Amino acid sequence: MGYIKTMMVIFEYRKTRDATSTLPAIAMKANEYELLLRKIYFPNSAQKQDNSTQLYLTMQQEYGKLSLNREERNLQDEFQFRKSFLMVRNYVQLAINDGLKNLKVNMGIEDVAKLSYMAAMLNRNFFDKPSLDQIIIKANSVFKHYN
């Protein structure tokens, strides 16, 4: 069921934007997001969390609509993007904070500082999707040493 939803979101993204070459990158970013949440909340489970991937893909779809209509920014499109972005951003921030709480004893000072800085960046005025993607990737690279 999750695979079909993922493909539908990708199909919708293709319709709104001619970006077939970036589809693997979109799937990779969604997988990075899912991997971060799984490392923190389900470290011993191989079960895929389709809901988390779906949240990310919805945000990506809304971002595609927003960047497609740059000249004619629509308040509804902006609202939909921010709403979906907030959900993903909050889950990332919670995952980083919970990971810090659970693994802080085992972590080096540099890694604690990196993760604390990333979590602090994700404040209520943060709506930069490319930066969020980088935070997810960097947090994954730190947590992979401790899981």
PyMOL commands that set and color helices and strands:
alter all, ss='L'
color gray80, all
select helices_A, chain A and resi 2-16+20-41+50-68+75-103+109-121+129-143
alter helices_A, ss='H'
color red, helices_A
deselect
rebuild
show_as cartoon
